[in-house]
Amino acid sequence: MGLAAARKAITYVLGNALIAVEMTRYVPAVGLYVPLRVSVEAPDATRVIVTYDLPSATVAQFGSSEVDQVAANLDEKLEELIGSAVGLAQHPASGG
C-alpha cells in the first residue's frame, strides 16, 4: 500500500470530567492519561481495527490503590462500550 492510498481512521477522545477529577485528586500526573483515547481504523472495506490502552495499565505506574480502583472500573466501562459497538457493527439494526 503506497502513501497515496487513503485509510479511514479516527481517534475518539472519551471521558467523564468527574472521574478525571477523582483520579487526579490522588495523583495529579494521571491527567496525562485522561481523557481516554480510542483509535478506530478501517484498513479496507472488510476490516475495522480498534486500538486503545486499558486505563488500569496506563496508571498502574503511579502505585496508587485509589487510582487503580477507579481505573479498573474504567476498564470495564471501556471494554463494555467497545464490545457493544463491535456487536452493533456485526449485527446492524434493521431499518423497518
JOVEN-V249590 format. One record per helix or strand. SS is the DSSP state (hx for helix, st for strand). FROM is the first residue (numbers start at 1). TO is the last residue. If there is no record, write none. Layout:
BEGIN
SS/FROM/TO
SS/FROM/TO
END
This chain:
BEGIN
st/8/14
hx/17/26
hx/28/32
st/36/44
st/47/52
hx/55/62
hx/65/90
END
